[in-house]
Amino acid sequence: MKPQNKMIFDHLKEKGHITPLEALDQYGCFRLASRIHDLRSVAHIHTEMVTENGKTFARYSLVNENLTEH
């Protein structure tokens, strides 16, 4: 697993969800949707569209925490 994918995957396992702003701030990840696409092959990830303060963004959640990295 690529290092950035592993960081995102570990974050999902620990926190349960991640947003693009969290990924950028904590991991320097500008393309969270691409990392999530990569991770869908090893985990079931739910996408929820959220609107806060007039801004709409995706919040990704790990559905099955029993899965492990490959």
mmJSON file of the N, C-alpha and C atoms, coordinates in Angstrom:
{"data_MODEL":{"atom_site":{
"group_PDB":["ATOM","ATOM","ATOM","ATOM","ATOM","ATOM","ATOM","ATOM","ATOM","ATOM","ATOM","ATOM","ATOM","ATOM","ATOM","ATOM","ATOM","ATOM","ATOM","ATOM","ATOM","ATOM","ATOM","ATOM","ATOM","ATOM","ATOM","ATOM","ATOM","ATOM","ATOM","ATOM","ATOM","ATOM","ATOM","ATOM","ATOM","ATOM","ATOM","ATOM","ATOM","ATOM","ATOM","ATOM","ATOM","ATOM","ATOM","ATOM","ATOM","ATOM","ATOM","ATOM","ATOM","ATOM","ATOM","ATOM","ATOM","ATOM","ATOM","ATOM","ATOM","ATOM","ATOM","ATOM","ATOM","ATOM","ATOM","ATOM","ATOM","ATOM","ATOM","ATOM","ATOM","ATOM","ATOM","ATOM","ATOM","ATOM","ATOM","ATOM","ATOM","ATOM","ATOM","ATOM","ATOM","ATOM","ATOM","ATOM","ATOM","ATOM","ATOM","ATOM","ATOM","ATOM","ATOM","ATOM","ATOM","ATOM","ATOM","ATOM","ATOM","ATOM","ATOM","ATOM","ATOM","ATOM","ATOM","ATOM","ATOM","ATOM","ATOM","ATOM","ATOM","ATOM","ATOM","ATOM","ATOM","ATOM","ATOM","ATOM","ATOM","ATOM","ATOM","ATOM","ATOM","ATOM","ATOM","ATOM","ATOM","ATOM","ATOM","ATOM","ATOM","ATOM","ATOM","ATOM","ATOM","ATOM","ATOM","ATOM","ATOM","ATOM","ATOM","ATOM","ATOM","ATOM","ATOM","ATOM","ATOM","ATOM","ATOM","ATOM","ATOM","ATOM","ATOM","ATOM","ATOM","ATOM","ATOM","ATOM","ATOM","ATOM","ATOM","ATOM","ATOM","ATOM","ATOM","ATOM","ATOM","ATOM","ATOM","ATOM","ATOM","ATOM","ATOM","ATOM","ATOM","ATOM","ATOM","ATOM","ATOM","ATOM","ATOM","ATOM","ATOM","ATOM","ATOM","ATOM","ATOM","ATOM","ATOM","ATOM","ATOM","ATOM","ATOM","ATOM","ATOM","ATOM","ATOM","ATOM","ATOM","ATOM","ATOM","ATOM","ATOM","ATOM","ATOM","ATOM","ATOM","ATOM"],
"id":[1,2,3,4,5,6,7,8,9,10,11,12,13,14,15,16,17,18,19,20,21,22,23,24,25,26,27,28,29,30,31,32,33,34,35,36,37,38,39,40,41,42,43,44,45,46,47,48,49,50,51,52,53,54,55,56,57,58,59,60,61,62,63,64,65,66,67,68,69,70,71,72,73,74,75,76,77,78,79,80,81,82,83,84,85,86,87,88,89,90,91,92,93,94,95,96,97,98,99,100,101,102,103,104,105,106,107,108,109,110,111,112,113,114,115,116,117,118,119,120,121,122,123,124,125,126,127,128,129,130,131,132,133,134,135,136,137,138,139,140,141,142,143,144,145,146,147,148,149,150,151,152,153,154,155,156,157,158,159,160,161,162,163,164,165,166,167,168,169,170,171,172,173,174,175,176,177,178,179,180,181,182,183,184,185,186,187,188,189,190,191,192,193,194,195,196,197,198,199,200,201,202,203,204,205,206,207,208,209,210],
"type_symbol":["N","C","C","N","C","C","N","C","C","N","C","C","N","C","C","N","C","C","N","C","C","N","C","C","N","C","C","N","C","C","N","C","C","N","C","C","N","C","C","N","C","C","N","C","C","N","C","C","N","C","C","N","C","C","N","C","C","N","C","C","N","C","C","N","C","C","N","C","C","N","C","C","N","C","C","N","C","C","N","C","C","N","C","C","N","C","C","N","C","C","N","C","C","N","C","C","N","C","C","N","C","C","N","C","C","N","C","C","N","C","C","N","C","C","N","C","C","N","C","C","N","C","C","N","C","C","N","C","C","N","C","C","N","C","C","N","C","C","N","C","C","N","C","C","N","C","C","N","C","C","N","C","C","N","C","C","N","C","C","N","C","C","N","C","C","N","C","C","N","C","C","N","C","C","N","C","C","N","C","C","N","C","C","N","C","C","N","C","C","N","C","C","N","C","C","N","C","C","N","C","C","N","C","C","N","C","C","N","C","C"],
"label_atom_id":["N","CA","C","N","CA","C","N","CA","C","N","CA","C","N","CA","C","N","CA","C","N","CA","C","N","CA","C","N","CA","C","N","CA","C","N","CA","C","N","CA","C","N","CA","C","N","CA","C","N","CA","C","N","CA","C","N","CA","C","N","CA","C","N","CA","C","N","CA","C","N","CA","C","N","CA","C","N","CA","C","N","CA","C","N","CA","C","N","CA","C","N","CA","C","N","CA","C","N","CA","C","N","CA","C","N","CA","C","N","CA","C","N","CA","C","N","CA","C","N","CA","C","N","CA","C","N","CA","C","N","CA","C","N","CA","C","N","CA","C","N","CA","C","N","CA","C","N","CA","C","N","CA","C","N","CA","C","N","CA","C","N","CA","C","N","CA","C","N","CA","C","N","CA","C","N","CA","C","N","CA","C","N","CA","C","N","CA","C","N","CA","C","N","CA","C","N","CA","C","N","CA","C","N","CA","C","N","CA","C","N","CA","C","N","CA","C","N","CA","C","N","CA","C","N","CA","C","N","CA","C","N","CA","C","N","CA","C","N","CA","C","N","CA","C"],
"label_alt_id":[null,null,null,null,null,null,null,null,null,null,null,null,null,null,null,null,null,null,null,null,null,null,null,null,null,null,null,null,null,null,null,null,null,null,null,null,null,null,null,null,null,null,null,null,null,null,null,null,null,null,null,null,null,null,null,null,null,null,null,null,null,null,null,null,null,null,null,null,null,null,null,null,null,null,null,null,null,null,null,null,null,null,null,null,null,null,null,null,null,null,null,null,null,null,null,null,null,null,null,null,null,null,null,null,null,null,null,null,null,null,null,null,null,null,null,null,null,null,null,null,null,null,null,null,null,null,null,null,null,null,null,null,null,null,null,null,null,null,null,null,null,null,null,null,null,null,null,null,null,null,null,null,null,null,null,null,null,null,null,null,null,null,null,null,null,null,null,null,null,null,null,null,null,null,null,null,null,null,null,null,null,null,null,null,null,null,null,null,null,null,null,null,null,null,null,null,null,null,null,null,null,null,null,null,null,null,null,null,null,null],
"label_comp_id":["MET","MET","MET","LYS","LYS","LYS","PRO","PRO","PRO","GLN","GLN","GLN","ASN","ASN","ASN","LYS","LYS","LYS","MET","MET","MET","ILE","ILE","ILE","PHE","PHE","PHE","ASP","ASP","ASP","HIS","HIS","HIS","LEU","LEU","LEU","LYS","LYS","LYS","GLU","GLU","GLU","LYS","LYS","LYS","GLY","GLY","GLY","HIS","HIS","HIS","ILE","ILE","ILE","THR","THR","THR","PRO","PRO","PRO","LEU","LEU","LEU","GLU","GLU","GLU","ALA","ALA","ALA","LEU","LEU","LEU","ASP","ASP","ASP","GLN","GLN","GLN","TYR","TYR","TYR","GLY","GLY","GLY","CYS","CYS","CYS","PHE","PHE","PHE","ARG","ARG","ARG","LEU","LEU","LEU","ALA","ALA","ALA","SER","SER","SER","ARG","ARG","ARG","ILE","ILE","ILE","HIS","HIS","HIS","ASP","ASP","ASP","LEU","LEU","LEU","ARG","ARG","ARG","SER","SER","SER","VAL","VAL","VAL","ALA","ALA","ALA","HIS","HIS","HIS","ILE","ILE","ILE","HIS","HIS","HIS","THR","THR","THR","GLU","GLU","GLU","MET","MET","MET","VAL","VAL","VAL","THR","THR","THR","GLU","GLU","GLU","ASN","ASN","ASN","GLY","GLY","GLY","LYS","LYS","LYS","THR","THR","THR","PHE","PHE","PHE","ALA","ALA","ALA","ARG","ARG","ARG","TYR","TYR","TYR","SER","SER","SER","LEU","LEU","LEU","VAL","VAL","VAL","ASN","ASN","ASN","GLU","GLU","GLU","ASN","ASN","ASN","LEU","LEU","LEU","THR","THR","THR","GLU","GLU","GLU","HIS","HIS","HIS"],
"label_asym_id":["A","A","A","A","A","A","A","A","A","A","A","A","A","A","A","A","A","A","A","A","A","A","A","A","A","A","A","A","A","A","A","A","A","A","A","A","A","A","A","A","A","A","A","A","A","A","A","A","A","A","A","A","A","A","A","A","A","A","A","A","A","A","A","A","A","A","A","A","A","A","A","A","A","A","A","A","A","A","A","A","A","A","A","A","A","A","A","A","A","A","A","A","A","A","A","A","A","A","A","A","A","A","A","A","A","A","A","A","A","A","A","A","A","A","A","A","A","A","A","A","A","A","A","A","A","A","A","A","A","A","A","A","A","A","A","A","A","A","A","A","A","A","A","A","A","A","A","A","A","A","A","A","A","A","A","A","A","A","A","A","A","A","A","A","A","A","A","A","A","A","A","A","A","A","A","A","A","A","A","A","A","A","A","A","A","A","A","A","A","A","A","A","A","A","A","A","A","A","A","A","A","A","A","A","A","A","A","A","A","A"],
"label_entity_id":["1","1","1","1","1","1","1","1","1","1","1","1","1","1","1","1","1","1","1","1","1","1","1","1","1","1","1","1","1","1","1","1","1","1","1","1","1","1","1","1","1","1","1","1","1","1","1","1","1","1","1","1","1","1","1","1","1","1","1","1","1","1","1","1","1","1","1","1","1","1","1","1","1","1","1","1","1","1","1","1","1","1","1","1","1","1","1","1","1","1","1","1","1","1","1","1","1","1","1","1","1","1","1","1","1","1","1","1","1","1","1","1","1","1","1","1","1","1","1","1","1","1","1","1","1","1","1","1","1","1","1","1","1","1","1","1","1","1","1","1","1","1","1","1","1","1","1","1","1","1","1","1","1","1","1","1","1","1","1","1","1","1","1","1","1","1","1","1","1","1","1","1","1","1","1","1","1","1","1","1","1","1","1","1","1","1","1","1","1","1","1","1","1","1","1","1","1","1","1","1","1","1","1","1","1","1","1","1","1","1"],
"label_seq_id":[1,1,1,2,2,2,3,3,3,4,4,4,5,5,5,6,6,6,7,7,7,8,8,8,9,9,9,10,10,10,11,11,11,12,12,12,13,13,13,14,14,14,15,15,15,16,16,16,17,17,17,18,18,18,19,19,19,20,20,20,21,21,21,22,22,22,23,23,23,24,24,24,25,25,25,26,26,26,27,27,27,28,28,28,29,29,29,30,30,30,31,31,31,32,32,32,33,33,33,34,34,34,35,35,35,36,36,36,37,37,37,38,38,38,39,39,39,40,40,40,41,41,41,42,42,42,43,43,43,44,44,44,45,45,45,46,46,46,47,47,47,48,48,48,49,49,49,50,50,50,51,51,51,52,52,52,53,53,53,54,54,54,55,55,55,56,56,56,57,57,57,58,58,58,59,59,59,60,60,60,61,61,61,62,62,62,63,63,63,64,64,64,65,65,65,66,66,66,67,67,67,68,68,68,69,69,69,70,70,70],
"pdbx_PDB_ins_code":[null,null,null,null,null,null,null,null,null,null,null,null,null,null,null,null,null,null,null,null,null,null,null,null,null,null,null,null,null,null,null,null,null,null,null,null,null,null,null,null,null,null,null,null,null,null,null,null,null,null,null,null,null,null,null,null,null,null,null,null,null,null,null,null,null,null,null,null,null,null,null,null,null,null,null,null,null,null,null,null,null,null,null,null,null,null,null,null,null,null,null,null,null,null,null,null,null,null,null,null,null,null,null,null,null,null,null,null,null,null,null,null,null,null,null,null,null,null,null,null,null,null,null,null,null,null,null,null,null,null,null,null,null,null,null,null,null,null,null,null,null,null,null,null,null,null,null,null,null,null,null,null,null,null,null,null,null,null,null,null,null,null,null,null,null,null,null,null,null,null,null,null,null,null,null,null,null,null,null,null,null,null,null,null,null,null,null,null,null,null,null,null,null,null,null,null,null,null,null,null,null,null,null,null,null,null,null,null,null,null],
"Cartn_x":[0.85,0.0,0.899,0.548,1.32,1.243,2.309,2.35,1.147,0.737,-0.39,-1.691,-1.852,-3.032,-3.048,-1.888,-1.804,-2.163,-1.702,-2.038,-3.546,-4.167,-5.616,-6.354,-5.921,-6.55,-6.448,-5.272,-5.08,-5.968,-6.106,-6.978,-8.419,-8.869,-10.232,-10.443,-9.452,-9.574,-9.63,-8.849,-8.785,-9.962,-10.276,-11.289,-12.666,-12.69,-13.958,-14.372,-13.864,-14.224,-13.141,-13.194,-12.248,-12.9,-12.527,-12.994,-11.788,-12.018,-10.902,-10.063,-10.694,-9.948,-9.057,-9.566,-8.745,-7.565,-7.805,-6.736,-5.661,-6.073,-5.108,-4.319,-5.023,-4.386,-3.448,-3.875,-3.104,-2.084,-2.364,-1.507,-0.999,-1.361,-0.93,-1.529,-2.688,-3.348,-4.329,-3.995,-4.86,-5.94,-5.75,-6.67,-7.238,-7.978,-8.542,-9.435,-10.227,-11.119,-10.331,-9.158,-8.316,-7.777,-7.399,-6.913,-8.042,-9.249,-10.41,-10.687,-10.576,-10.762,-9.783,-8.525,-7.52,-7.913,-8.391,-8.69,-9.952,-10.82,-12.055,-11.768,-10.568,-10.232,-9.932,-9.674,-9.366,-10.368,-11.26,-12.2,-13.51,-14.578,-15.878,-15.983,-15.994,-16.004,-17.284,-17.973,-19.219,-18.921,-19.548,-19.412,-20.705,-20.587,-21.73,-21.45,-22.372,-22.224,-22.787,-21.978,-22.321,-22.287,-23.243,-23.233,-23.121,-22.075,-21.855,-21.414,-21.993,-21.63,-21.716,-22.693,-22.889,-21.939,-21.08,-20.122,-20.516,-20.448,-20.746,-19.457,-19.26,-18.055,-18.385,-17.476,-17.66,-17.04,-17.725,-17.159,-17.136,-15.951,-15.771,-15.682,-16.41,-16.438,-16.088,-15.359,-15.027,-16.212,-16.759,-17.956,-17.599,-16.607,-16.232,-14.817,-14.696,-13.396,-12.622,-13.215,-12.515,-11.582,-11.64,-10.773,-9.382,-8.383,-6.998,-6.367,-5.263,-4.568,-3.883,-3.671,-2.972,-1.659],
"Cartn_y":[-1.172,0.0,1.241,2.215,3.455,4.195,4.938,5.609,6.522,7.319,8.224,7.431,6.376,5.514,4.894,4.446,3.846,4.856,6.088,7.114,7.358,7.437,7.657,6.456,5.25,4.028,3.947,4.242,4.231,5.276,6.437,7.481,6.984,6.354,5.819,4.763,3.906,2.878,3.508,4.545,5.174,6.105,6.98,8.015,7.645,6.749,6.327,7.091,8.324,9.111,10.147,10.712,11.751,12.64,13.913,14.871,15.361,15.955,16.481,17.513,18.348,19.349,18.695,17.661,16.924,16.257,15.656,14.98,15.966,17.132,18.148,18.664,18.986,19.552,18.563,17.325,16.353,15.557,15.352,14.467,15.098,16.341,16.996,16.358,15.743,15.028,15.954,16.331,17.197,16.408,15.101,14.295,13.137,13.472,12.442,11.479,11.972,11.092,10.007,10.343,9.348,8.316,8.774,7.839,6.918,7.458,6.642,5.613,6.023,5.094,3.926,4.22,3.166,2.25,2.826,2.059,1.218,1.536,0.753,-0.707,-0.996,-2.388,-3.205,-2.543,-3.27,-3.005,-2.042,-1.704,-1.196,-1.372,-0.843,0.56,1.56,2.955,3.618,4.272,4.969,6.448,7.015,8.437,9.153,10.189,11.007,12.45,13.053,14.466,15.308,16.243,17.065,18.532,19.315,20.759,21.458,22.256,23.051,24.436,25.448,26.84,27.154,26.573,26.825,26.091,25.241,24.469,23.0,22.351,20.926,20.161,19.088,18.278,16.837,15.945,14.523,14.189,13.313,12.735,11.234,10.66,9.235,8.5,7.38,6.594,5.151,4.546,3.135,2.341,1.454,0.704,-0.557,-1.279,-2.536,-2.416,-2.162,-1.953,-3.25,-4.387,-5.665,-5.96,-5.184,-5.404,-4.933,-5.566,-5.192,-4.739,-4.052,-3.548,-4.688,-4.474,-5.461,-4.888],
"Cartn_z":[0.0,0.0,0.0,-0.821,-0.894,0.441,0.804,2.108,2.392,1.434,1.678,1.844,1.064,1.218,2.611,3.093,4.422,5.503,5.371,6.359,6.398,5.212,5.133,5.702,5.344,5.843,7.368,7.913,9.365,10.041,9.415,9.941,9.989,8.916,8.873,9.958,10.168,11.203,12.594,12.812,14.134,14.414,13.449,13.663,13.104,12.099,11.515,10.279,10.108,8.925,8.645,7.428,7.032,5.977,5.979,4.973,4.18,3.015,2.23,2.998,3.794,4.551,5.604,6.277,7.243,6.549,5.39,4.654,4.214,3.763,3.343,4.54,5.611,6.792,7.478,7.643,8.416,7.614,6.308,5.515,4.222,3.951,2.72,1.483,1.634,0.533,-0.179,-1.391,-2.194,-2.923,-3.108,-3.914,-3.107,-2.074,-1.201,-1.973,-2.899,-3.672,-4.403,-4.889,-5.562,-4.581,-3.39,-2.367,-1.923,-1.785,-1.41,-2.501,-3.756,-4.872,-4.744,-4.429,-4.244,-3.086,-2.001,-0.792,-0.897,-1.824,-1.978,-2.342,-2.838,-3.154,-1.898,-0.767,0.469,1.591,1.406,2.476,1.893,2.654,2.265,2.847,1.976,2.392,1.902,2.818,2.525,2.271,1.253,0.949,1.302,2.109,2.516,2.107,1.395,1.038,2.182,2.669,3.826,3.416,3.903,3.673,5.021,5.164,6.37,5.952,6.568,6.269,4.78,4.099,2.679,1.758,2.304,1.501,1.534,0.385,0.298,0.044,0.798,0.664,1.022,0.68,0.965,2.314,3.048,4.264,4.023,4.098,3.851,5.178,5.273,6.501,6.194,7.099,6.994,7.514,6.685,7.05,7.812,7.38,8.018,8.565,9.852,10.462,10.658,10.375,10.53,9.369,8.316,7.165,7.48,6.845,7.074,5.789,5.898,4.721,3.972,2.678,1.828,1.385],
"occupancy":[1.0,1.0,1.0,1.0,1.0,1.0,1.0,1.0,1.0,1.0,1.0,1.0,1.0,1.0,1.0,1.0,1.0,1.0,1.0,1.0,1.0,1.0,1.0,1.0,1.0,1.0,1.0,1.0,1.0,1.0,1.0,1.0,1.0,1.0,1.0,1.0,1.0,1.0,1.0,1.0,1.0,1.0,1.0,1.0,1.0,1.0,1.0,1.0,1.0,1.0,1.0,1.0,1.0,1.0,1.0,1.0,1.0,1.0,1.0,1.0,1.0,1.0,1.0,1.0,1.0,1.0,1.0,1.0,1.0,1.0,1.0,1.0,1.0,1.0,1.0,1.0,1.0,1.0,1.0,1.0,1.0,1.0,1.0,1.0,1.0,1.0,1.0,1.0,1.0,1.0,1.0,1.0,1.0,1.0,1.0,1.0,1.0,1.0,1.0,1.0,1.0,1.0,1.0,1.0,1.0,1.0,1.0,1.0,1.0,1.0,1.0,1.0,1.0,1.0,1.0,1.0,1.0,1.0,1.0,1.0,1.0,1.0,1.0,1.0,1.0,1.0,1.0,1.0,1.0,1.0,1.0,1.0,1.0,1.0,1.0,1.0,1.0,1.0,1.0,1.0,1.0,1.0,1.0,1.0,1.0,1.0,1.0,1.0,1.0,1.0,1.0,1.0,1.0,1.0,1.0,1.0,1.0,1.0,1.0,1.0,1.0,1.0,1.0,1.0,1.0,1.0,1.0,1.0,1.0,1.0,1.0,1.0,1.0,1.0,1.0,1.0,1.0,1.0,1.0,1.0,1.0,1.0,1.0,1.0,1.0,1.0,1.0,1.0,1.0,1.0,1.0,1.0,1.0,1.0,1.0,1.0,1.0,1.0,1.0,1.0,1.0,1.0,1.0,1.0,1.0,1.0,1.0,1.0,1.0,1.0],
"B_iso_or_equiv":[0.0,0.0,0.0,0.0,0.0,0.0,0.0,0.0,0.0,0.0,0.0,0.0,0.0,0.0,0.0,0.0,0.0,0.0,0.0,0.0,0.0,0.0,0.0,0.0,0.0,0.0,0.0,0.0,0.0,0.0,0.0,0.0,0.0,0.0,0.0,0.0,0.0,0.0,0.0,0.0,0.0,0.0,0.0,0.0,0.0,0.0,0.0,0.0,0.0,0.0,0.0,0.0,0.0,0.0,0.0,0.0,0.0,0.0,0.0,0.0,0.0,0.0,0.0,0.0,0.0,0.0,0.0,0.0,0.0,0.0,0.0,0.0,0.0,0.0,0.0,0.0,0.0,0.0,0.0,0.0,0.0,0.0,0.0,0.0,0.0,0.0,0.0,0.0,0.0,0.0,0.0,0.0,0.0,0.0,0.0,0.0,0.0,0.0,0.0,0.0,0.0,0.0,0.0,0.0,0.0,0.0,0.0,0.0,0.0,0.0,0.0,0.0,0.0,0.0,0.0,0.0,0.0,0.0,0.0,0.0,0.0,0.0,0.0,0.0,0.0,0.0,0.0,0.0,0.0,0.0,0.0,0.0,0.0,0.0,0.0,0.0,0.0,0.0,0.0,0.0,0.0,0.0,0.0,0.0,0.0,0.0,0.0,0.0,0.0,0.0,0.0,0.0,0.0,0.0,0.0,0.0,0.0,0.0,0.0,0.0,0.0,0.0,0.0,0.0,0.0,0.0,0.0,0.0,0.0,0.0,0.0,0.0,0.0,0.0,0.0,0.0,0.0,0.0,0.0,0.0,0.0,0.0,0.0,0.0,0.0,0.0,0.0,0.0,0.0,0.0,0.0,0.0,0.0,0.0,0.0,0.0,0.0,0.0,0.0,0.0,0.0,0.0,0.0,0.0,0.0,0.0,0.0,0.0,0.0,0.0],
"pdbx_formal_charge":[null,null,null,null,null,null,null,null,null,null,null,null,null,null,null,null,null,null,null,null,null,null,null,null,null,null,null,null,null,null,null,null,null,null,null,null,null,null,null,null,null,null,null,null,null,null,null,null,null,null,null,null,null,null,null,null,null,null,null,null,null,null,null,null,null,null,null,null,null,null,null,null,null,null,null,null,null,null,null,null,null,null,null,null,null,null,null,null,null,null,null,null,null,null,null,null,null,null,null,null,null,null,null,null,null,null,null,null,null,null,null,null,null,null,null,null,null,null,null,null,null,null,null,null,null,null,null,null,null,null,null,null,null,null,null,null,null,null,null,null,null,null,null,null,null,null,null,null,null,null,null,null,null,null,null,null,null,null,null,null,null,null,null,null,null,null,null,null,null,null,null,null,null,null,null,null,null,null,null,null,null,null,null,null,null,null,null,null,null,null,null,null,null,null,null,null,null,null,null,null,null,null,null,null,null,null,null,null,null,null],
"auth_seq_id":[1,1,1,2,2,2,3,3,3,4,4,4,5,5,5,6,6,6,7,7,7,8,8,8,9,9,9,10,10,10,11,11,11,12,12,12,13,13,13,14,14,14,15,15,15,16,16,16,17,17,17,18,18,18,19,19,19,20,20,20,21,21,21,22,22,22,23,23,23,24,24,24,25,25,25,26,26,26,27,27,27,28,28,28,29,29,29,30,30,30,31,31,31,32,32,32,33,33,33,34,34,34,35,35,35,36,36,36,37,37,37,38,38,38,39,39,39,40,40,40,41,41,41,42,42,42,43,43,43,44,44,44,45,45,45,46,46,46,47,47,47,48,48,48,49,49,49,50,50,50,51,51,51,52,52,52,53,53,53,54,54,54,55,55,55,56,56,56,57,57,57,58,58,58,59,59,59,60,60,60,61,61,61,62,62,62,63,63,63,64,64,64,65,65,65,66,66,66,67,67,67,68,68,68,69,69,69,70,70,70],
"auth_comp_id":["MET","MET","MET","LYS","LYS","LYS","PRO","PRO","PRO","GLN","GLN","GLN","ASN","ASN","ASN","LYS","LYS","LYS","MET","MET","MET","ILE","ILE","ILE","PHE","PHE","PHE","ASP","ASP","ASP","HIS","HIS","HIS","LEU","LEU","LEU","LYS","LYS","LYS","GLU","GLU","GLU","LYS","LYS","LYS","GLY","GLY","GLY","HIS","HIS","HIS","ILE","ILE","ILE","THR","THR","THR","PRO","PRO","PRO","LEU","LEU","LEU","GLU","GLU","GLU","ALA","ALA","ALA","LEU","LEU","LEU","ASP","ASP","ASP","GLN","GLN","GLN","TYR","TYR","TYR","GLY","GLY","GLY","CYS","CYS","CYS","PHE","PHE","PHE","ARG","ARG","ARG","LEU","LEU","LEU","ALA","ALA","ALA","SER","SER","SER","ARG","ARG","ARG","ILE","ILE","ILE","HIS","HIS","HIS","ASP","ASP","ASP","LEU","LEU","LEU","ARG","ARG","ARG","SER","SER","SER","VAL","VAL","VAL","ALA","ALA","ALA","HIS","HIS","HIS","ILE","ILE","ILE","HIS","HIS","HIS","THR","THR","THR","GLU","GLU","GLU","MET","MET","MET","VAL","VAL","VAL","THR","THR","THR","GLU","GLU","GLU","ASN","ASN","ASN","GLY","GLY","GLY","LYS","LYS","LYS","THR","THR","THR","PHE","PHE","PHE","ALA","ALA","ALA","ARG","ARG","ARG","TYR","TYR","TYR","SER","SER","SER","LEU","LEU","LEU","VAL","VAL","VAL","ASN","ASN","ASN","GLU","GLU","GLU","ASN","ASN","ASN","LEU","LEU","LEU","THR","THR","THR","GLU","GLU","GLU","HIS","HIS","HIS"],
"auth_asym_id":["A","A","A","A","A","A","A","A","A","A","A","A","A","A","A","A","A","A","A","A","A","A","A","A","A","A","A","A","A","A","A","A","A","A","A","A","A","A","A","A","A","A","A","A","A","A","A","A","A","A","A","A","A","A","A","A","A","A","A","A","A","A","A","A","A","A","A","A","A","A","A","A","A","A","A","A","A","A","A","A","A","A","A","A","A","A","A","A","A","A","A","A","A","A","A","A","A","A","A","A","A","A","A","A","A","A","A","A","A","A","A","A","A","A","A","A","A","A","A","A","A","A","A","A","A","A","A","A","A","A","A","A","A","A","A","A","A","A","A","A","A","A","A","A","A","A","A","A","A","A","A","A","A","A","A","A","A","A","A","A","A","A","A","A","A","A","A","A","A","A","A","A","A","A","A","A","A","A","A","A","A","A","A","A","A","A","A","A","A","A","A","A","A","A","A","A","A","A","A","A","A","A","A","A","A","A","A","A","A","A"],
"auth_atom_id":["N","CA","C","N","CA","C","N","CA","C","N","CA","C","N","CA","C","N","CA","C","N","CA","C","N","CA","C","N","CA","C","N","CA","C","N","CA","C","N","CA","C","N","CA","C","N","CA","C","N","CA","C","N","CA","C","N","CA","C","N","CA","C","N","CA","C","N","CA","C","N","CA","C","N","CA","C","N","CA","C","N","CA","C","N","CA","C","N","CA","C","N","CA","C","N","CA","C","N","CA","C","N","CA","C","N","CA","C","N","CA","C","N","CA","C","N","CA","C","N","CA","C","N","CA","C","N","CA","C","N","CA","C","N","CA","C","N","CA","C","N","CA","C","N","CA","C","N","CA","C","N","CA","C","N","CA","C","N","CA","C","N","CA","C","N","CA","C","N","CA","C","N","CA","C","N","CA","C","N","CA","C","N","CA","C","N","CA","C","N","CA","C","N","CA","C","N","CA","C","N","CA","C","N","CA","C","N","CA","C","N","CA","C","N","CA","C","N","CA","C","N","CA","C","N","CA","C","N","CA","C","N","CA","C","N","CA","C","N","CA","C","N","CA","C"],
"pdbx_PDB_model_num":[1,1,1,1,1,1,1,1,1,1,1,1,1,1,1,1,1,1,1,1,1,1,1,1,1,1,1,1,1,1,1,1,1,1,1,1,1,1,1,1,1,1,1,1,1,1,1,1,1,1,1,1,1,1,1,1,1,1,1,1,1,1,1,1,1,1,1,1,1,1,1,1,1,1,1,1,1,1,1,1,1,1,1,1,1,1,1,1,1,1,1,1,1,1,1,1,1,1,1,1,1,1,1,1,1,1,1,1,1,1,1,1,1,1,1,1,1,1,1,1,1,1,1,1,1,1,1,1,1,1,1,1,1,1,1,1,1,1,1,1,1,1,1,1,1,1,1,1,1,1,1,1,1,1,1,1,1,1,1,1,1,1,1,1,1,1,1,1,1,1,1,1,1,1,1,1,1,1,1,1,1,1,1,1,1,1,1,1,1,1,1,1,1,1,1,1,1,1,1,1,1,1,1,1,1,1,1,1,1,1]
}}}
